[in-house]
Amino acid sequence: MNLAIDRLCIIDFEASSLPLPGQRSFPIEVAIGWIPDGSKPWDFHIREWLIAPEREWLKWTWDPAAQAIHGLSLEFLQHKGEPSGRVAQQVLVTIGDRILLSDAPDYEFRWLDTLLGYSDRPPKVGHLDLVLRSLAGTGPEGQERFLRAELYAKEHAPIEHKASSDVRHQLTRLAFIAAKGATPPAVGTGGGDAG
């Protein structure tokens, strides 16, 4: 696969609950990250938004167990979240013509579709691991690079169940593979945020 990494972006949502059978969940936080210059894989950008729930969404599932994981209360989101329509517009502008990826594309697509108001043409969400495996290369060397990227990301950008930290984790995996295993000049300097 010959993909330019500056054409890729990663999305992650936090939600009111997991979309389990018989339940409807809604997005409460979203982050998008990208590497603007493929020659500088450790210089990535992340934008994030808190989403104020729509009145209709308040009839859907709010899971206290999910709140315990992401730490965002419904009251906090109602006061500090941005209107979903505004977030949706900013998300679409941020995605632009990039290829949208996630480690859980089915979930992310559902929440993106909800955020966009059940759009006729929501952006497709591809599977990040398929792209990372392809970029890592084939054979034992590619498999080792893929696994080392995950280990590096777990140590230097752990998943914290916040949309921005989860995107940072995935971008760290992508940067590690794109940099062919070379770490940033000084650990902890990569991953600047924008916006």
C-alpha positions in Angstrom: 0.0 0.0 0.0 1.4 3.3 -1.0 -0.4 5.8 1.2 1.0 9.2 2.1 0.6 9.6 5.9 -0.3 13.2 5.5 -3.5 12.0 3.8 -4.6 10.0 6.9 -6.5 11.2 10.0 -7.6 9.3 13.0 -10.9 9.8 14.8 -12.0 8.7 18.3 -15.2 9.3 20.2 -16.2 9.0 23.8 -19.9 8.2 24.2 -22.8 8.0 26.6 -22.5 4.2 26.5 -21.5 1.5 24.2 -24.1 0.9 21.5 -25.5 -2.4 22.9 -28.6 -4.2 21.5 -31.7 -2.3 22.5 -29.8 0.8 23.5 -28.9 4.0 21.7 -25.8 5.9 22.6 -24.7 9.4 21.6 -21.3 11.0 21.1 -20.0 13.3 24.0 -16.4 14.0 22.9 -14.6 13.6 19.6 -10.9 14.1 18.7 -9.2 14.0 15.3 -5.5 13.8 14.7 -3.2 13.9 11.7 0.4 14.3 10.6 0.5 17.3 8.3 4.0 16.7 6.9 4.9 13.1 6.1 8.6 13.9 6.4 8.1 14.8 10.1 6.0 12.0 11.5 6.4 13.0 15.1 4.9 16.5 14.5 1.3 15.6 14.7 -1.8 17.7 15.5 -4.9 16.9 17.4 -8.2 18.8 17.7 -10.9 17.8 20.2 -14.4 18.9 21.1 -16.8 18.3 23.9 -20.3 17.8 22.5 -23.4 19.2 24.3 -26.1 16.5 23.9 -29.1 17.3 21.7 -32.5 17.3 23.5 -33.5 14.1 21.6 -30.3 12.3 22.7 -31.2 12.8 26.3 -33.9 10.1 25.8 -31.2 7.6 24.9 -28.9 5.6 27.1 -26.6 7.3 29.7 -24.5 4.6 31.3 -23.0 5.5 34.7 -20.3 2.8 34.1 -19.2 4.6 30.9 -19.2 7.9 32.8 -16.9 6.3 35.4 -14.5 5.4 32.5 -14.4 8.7 30.6 -15.1 11.0 33.6 -17.5 13.3 31.8 -20.9 14.0 33.5 -24.0 14.8 31.6 -24.3 18.1 33.5 -20.7 19.1 32.6 -21.4 18.4 28.9 -24.6 20.4 29.0 -22.7 23.4 30.4 -19.3 23.1 28.7 -20.0 21.1 25.5 -20.4 22.9 22.1 -23.6 22.5 20.1 -23.5 19.3 18.0 -24.1 21.2 14.7 -21.1 23.4 15.3 -18.9 20.4 16.2 -20.2 18.5 13.2 -19.1 21.4 10.9 -15.7 21.7 12.5 -15.2 17.9 12.3 -16.0 17.9 8.6 -13.6 20.8 7.9 -10.9 19.1 9.9 -11.3 15.8 8.1 -11.3 17.6 4.7 -10.2 15.2 2.0 -8.2 13.0 4.3 -8.7 9.3 4.7 -10.5 8.8 8.1 -9.3 5.9 10.2 -10.1 4.3 13.6 -9.2 1.3 15.6 -12.9 0.7 16.1 -14.5 1.9 12.8 -18.0 0.5 13.4 -18.4 2.3 16.7 -16.8 5.5 15.4 -19.0 5.5 12.2 -22.2 5.2 14.3 -21.3 8.1 16.5 -20.0 10.2 13.6 -23.3 9.5 11.8 -25.2 10.6 14.9 -23.1 13.8 15.2 -23.7 14.6 11.6 -27.5 14.2 12.0 -27.8 11.0 10.1 -26.1 12.5 7.1 -26.9 11.1 3.7 -23.1 10.8 3.0 -21.1 10.6 6.2 -17.4 10.0 5.7 -16.3 6.4 5.6 -14.2 5.2 8.5 -11.5 2.7 7.6 -9.7 0.3 9.9 -6.5 1.8 11.2 -4.8 -1.6 12.0 -5.1 -2.7 8.3 -3.4 0.5 7.2 -0.7 0.3 9.9 0.0 -3.3 9.0 0.3 -2.4 5.4 2.6 0.6 6.1 4.8 -1.6 8.5 5.6 -3.9 5.7 5.3 -7.6 5.1 7.0 -10.6 6.6 8.6 -10.9 10.0 10.2 -7.5 9.8 6.9 -5.8 9.2 5.2 -7.8 11.9 7.9 -6.8 14.4 7.6 -3.1 13.4 3.9 -3.3 13.9 4.2 -4.9 17.3 7.0 -2.5 18.4 4.8 0.4 17.4 2.1 -0.8 19.8 4.5 -1.3 22.6 6.1 2.1 22.1 2.6 3.7 22.1 1.5 1.9 25.2 4.5 3.2 27.1 4.7 6.8 25.7 1.0 7.6 24.9 -1.2 5.3 27.0 -4.9 5.0 26.3 -6.8 7.0 28.9 -10.4 6.8 27.6 -10.3 10.5 26.6 -10.8 11.1 22.9 -7.6 13.1 22.5 -5.3 10.7 24.4 -6.7 7.8 22.5 -6.0 9.6 19.2 -2.5 10.5 20.5 -2.0 6.7 21.2 -3.0 5.8 17.6 -0.9 8.7 16.1 2.1 7.5 18.0 1.7 4.0 16.5 1.4 5.6 13.0 4.4 7.9 13.6 6.6 5.0 14.9 5.8 3.0 11.8 6.2 6.0 9.4 9.6 6.8 11.1 10.6 3.2 10.6 11.1 2.7 14.3 13.0 5.9 14.9 11.8 7.6 18.0 11.3 11.4 18.3 14.4 13.5 18.9 13.5 13.9 22.6 10.9 11.5 24.0 7.7 13.4 24.8 8.2 16.3 22.3 6.2 14.7 19.5 2.5 15.2 19.2 1.9 18.9 19.4 -1.8 19.9 19.5 -3.5 22.3 17.2 -6.7 24.0 18.0 
